[in-house]
Amino acid sequence: MIEPFWNVPSSVGALCTIRSGGVSRGCYSSLNLGFHTGDNIADVCSNRSLVQRLTGLERIVYVNQIHGTDVLTVDETEIDGVPSADAIVTRIPNVAIAIMTADCLSVLFASESGSVVGNAHAGWRGLCAGVLENTISAMNVIPESIHAYLGPCIGPKSFEVGSEVAEAFLDRDPGCRGAFLQIDGTDKFLADLPLLAVRRLLSVGLRPQNIYGGYFDTLSMKDLFFSYRREKTTGRMASIVWIRR
């Protein structure tokens, strides 16, 4: 597991899993946390139980991620089934909220007081459509008091996209052109997903000094991370944040 390096209260816990340390086999080796990947369900259950046991958490909330912008707020009410959402917010101690990735960006959030935390799945579609802005709004604190950590994702030297992706972002943020490097002789671009996320965070009021991470490339760091772009059939890591009791 990777422990995020960010300046948040000691009452906030956070981690990003890596691909090793679990029981899954083959292309899912070994700490696959995604039920939807085609892996053996019993192995995924064992992997999730291992993470919960190692962290000592009472509960880890996972969601069905659909590359949208909906935010689930977790309160004292029990959740029926697995809701569809691409971001989660909670103020309940010892209830962890998890986002799974295998190239997409996860963004962890914590208020300066440690009273509320959030977690967002920011693949390019959700990021472009406003999932980070919706998460910050759901936290209901002033943006200047929020700290954000950008988890492992496909890096700016690895993320090849078509012109339609660049155009979608430029339509919403004309100043983001520097996040796209055109590949010579093609209509393809290398996209800087962390930079695009940072621009969105700054645009809604987060302070530059309160934004951390974004330096692990899931595609090139094969021994550490699953990568859908690299392998197609593969596992999922999880980025998890919670308020300690």
C-alpha positions in Angstrom: 0.0 0.0 0.0 1.0 3.6 -0.6 0.3 6.1 2.1 -0.4 9.5 0.6 2.0 12.3 1.6 -0.3 15.3 2.3 -0.7 17.8 5.1 -4.0 16.7 6.6 -5.0 16.2 10.3 -3.9 13.0 12.0 -7.6 12.1 12.3 -7.7 11.5 8.5 -6.5 8.1 7.2 -5.8 7.3 3.6 -4.1 4.7 1.4 -3.7 3.6 -2.2 -3.3 -0.1 -2.7 -0.8 -1.5 -5.2 -1.2 -4.7 -7.2 0.7 -7.1 -4.9 -0.1 -8.7 -1.6 -3.3 -10.5 -2.3 -4.5 -14.0 -3.4 -5.7 -13.4 -7.0 -3.9 -15.3 -9.8 -2.9 -14.9 -13.4 -3.6 -11.6 -15.0 -5.3 -10.5 -11.7 -2.3 -11.1 -9.6 -2.6 -10.4 -6.8 -4.5 -7.8 -4.8 -7.4 -7.3 -7.2 -10.3 -5.5 -5.5 -12.7 -5.3 -8.4 -15.7 -7.8 -8.6 -16.5 -6.7 -12.2 -13.1 -7.7 -13.7 -13.8 -11.4 -14.3 -11.7 -12.6 -11.4 -12.7 -15.4 -9.1 -15.2 -13.8 -6.7 -13.9 -15.6 -3.7 -10.4 -14.3 -4.3 -11.7 -10.7 -4.6 -13.6 -11.1 -1.3 -10.4 -12.4 0.3 -8.5 -9.4 -1.0 -11.1 -6.9 0.3 -11.2 -8.6 3.7 -7.4 -8.4 3.8 -7.4 -4.7 3.2 -10.1 -4.2 5.8 -8.3 -6.3 8.4 -4.9 -4.6 7.8 -6.5 -1.1 8.2 -8.7 -2.1 11.2 -11.7 -0.4 9.5 -15.3 -1.3 10.4 -16.6 -0.7 6.9 -15.3 0.1 3.5 -17.9 1.5 1.0 -17.4 0.7 -2.7 -19.6 2.0 -5.5 -20.5 0.9 -9.0 -18.4 3.4 -11.0 -20.0 4.5 -14.4 -17.7 7.4 -15.5 -20.4 9.9 -14.4 -20.5 12.8 -12.0 -23.0 11.6 -9.3 -21.8 11.9 -5.7 -22.9 9.5 -2.9 -23.1 10.9 0.6 -22.6 8.2 3.2 -24.3 8.9 6.5 -25.6 6.7 9.4 -28.1 4.9 7.1 -27.1 1.5 5.8 -26.6 1.3 2.0 -28.7 -1.2 0.2 -26.6 -3.0 -2.5 -23.9 -1.2 -4.4 -25.1 2.2 -5.6 -23.9 3.7 -8.9 -21.8 6.8 -8.3 -18.4 8.1 -9.2 -17.6 10.0 -6.0 -18.3 9.5 -2.3 -18.4 11.9 0.7 -18.7 11.1 4.4 -18.5 12.7 7.8 -18.9 9.4 9.7 -15.8 8.2 11.6 -14.3 4.8 10.8 -16.3 4.4 7.6 -13.9 4.3 4.7 -14.8 5.3 1.2 -13.1 3.7 -1.8 -12.6 4.4 -5.5 -11.2 1.7 -7.7 -8.9 2.4 -10.6 -6.6 0.8 -13.2 -5.4 4.0 -15.1 -8.2 6.5 -14.2 -7.3 9.1 -11.6 -8.7 8.9 -8.1 -8.7 12.2 -6.1 -8.9 12.0 -2.3 -10.2 15.0 -0.4 -10.1 16.1 3.3 -11.2 19.3 5.0 -8.6 21.1 7.0 -10.5 20.3 10.2 -10.7 16.6 9.3 -14.5 16.7 9.7 -15.4 15.6 6.2 -13.6 13.5 3.5 -14.3 12.7 -0.1 -13.1 10.5 -2.9 -13.7 10.9 -6.7 -13.2 8.7 -9.7 -11.8 11.0 -12.4 -11.4 9.2 -15.7 -11.3 11.7 -18.5 -15.1 11.6 -19.1 -16.0 12.2 -15.4 -13.2 14.8 -15.0 -14.3 16.7 -18.1 -18.0 16.6 -17.0 -17.3 18.0 -13.5 -17.0 15.1 -11.0 -14.4 16.9 -9.0 -16.5 20.1 -8.7 -19.5 18.0 -7.6 -17.5 16.3 -4.9 -16.2 19.5 -3.5 -19.7 20.9 -3.5 -21.0 17.9 -1.6 -18.4 18.3 1.1 -20.1 21.6 2.0 -17.0 23.4 3.3 -15.2 26.4 1.8 -12.9 25.1 -1.0 -9.9 27.0 0.4 -10.0 24.6 3.4 -9.9 21.4 1.3 -6.8 19.3 0.7 -6.6 17.0 -2.3 -4.4 14.1 -3.1 -4.1 12.8 -6.7 -3.6 9.0 -6.7 -1.8 6.8 -9.2 -3.1 7.1 -12.8 -1.9 6.8 -16.4 0.8 9.4 -16.8 1.3 12.2 -19.2 3.9 10.3 -21.3 1.6 7.3 -21.5 -2.0 8.6 -22.0 -2.6 8.7 -25.8 -6.0 10.2 -26.7 -7.9 11.3 -29.8 -8.6 14.8 -30.8 -12.2 14.5 -29.5 -10.9 14.2 -26.0 -8.7 17.3 -26.3 -11.6 19.2 -27.9 -14.0 18.2 -25.1 -11.7 19.7 -22.4 -10.8 22.8 -24.4 -14.5 23.5 -24.9 -14.9 23.8 -21.1 -11.4 25.2 -20.3 -9.7 26.9 -23.2 -6.6 27.5 -21.0 -5.9 23.7 -20.7 -4.2 23.4 -24.1 -0.8 22.9 -22.4 -2.2 19.6 -21.0 -2.2 18.1 -24.5 0.9 17.4 -26.6 0.2 16.5 -30.2 2.0 13.4 -31.5 3.9 14.4 -34.6 2.1 13.5 -37.9 -1.1 12.3 -36.3 -4.3 13.6 -34.8 -3.5 12.0 -31.5 -2.4 13.7 -28.3 -0.6 12.8 -25.1 -2.9 14.0 -22.3 -1.7 15.1 -18.8 -4.6 13.8 -16.6 -3.2 15.1 -13.3 -2.6 18.6 -14.8 -6.2 18.7 -16.1 -7.4 17.7 -12.6 -5.2 20.4 -10.9 -6.7 23.0 -13.2 -10.2 22.0 -12.2 -9.3 22.1 -8.5 -7.8 25.5 -8.7 -10.7 26.8 -10.7 -13.1 26.1 -7.8 -10.9 27.6 -5.1 -8.5 25.0 -3.8 -5.1 26.5 -2.9 -2.1 25.3 -4.9 -0.2 24.3 -1.8 -3.1 22.0 -0.8 -2.9 19.8 -3.9 -0.6 16.8 -3.7 0.4 13.6 -5.6 -0.2 12.8 -9.3 3.3 11.4 -9.9 2.7 7.6 -10.2 2.2 6.3 -13.8 0.1 3.1 -13.7 0.9 2.2 -17.3 4.7 2.3 -17.1 5.0 1.0 -13.5 4.0 -2.6 -14.3 5.3 -4.2 -11.1 3.3 -1.8 -8.9 0.0 -1.1 -10.6 -2.7 -2.7 -12.7 -3.3 -0.9 -16.0 -6.4 -1.4 -18.2 -4.7 0.4 -21.1 -1.7 -1.9 -20.9 -3.4 -5.2 -20.2 -7.2 -4.9 -20.9 -8.0 -7.9 -18.7 -6.6 -7.0 -15.3 -7.4 -6.1 -11.7 -8.2 -2.9 -9.9 -6.5 -1.0 -7.1 -8.4 1.1 -4.6 -7.7 4.5 -3.1 -9.4 4.8 0.3 -9.9 7.7 2.8 -11.6 7.8 6.2 -12.0 9.7 9.4 -10.4 8.0 12.4 -12.6 7.6 15.4 
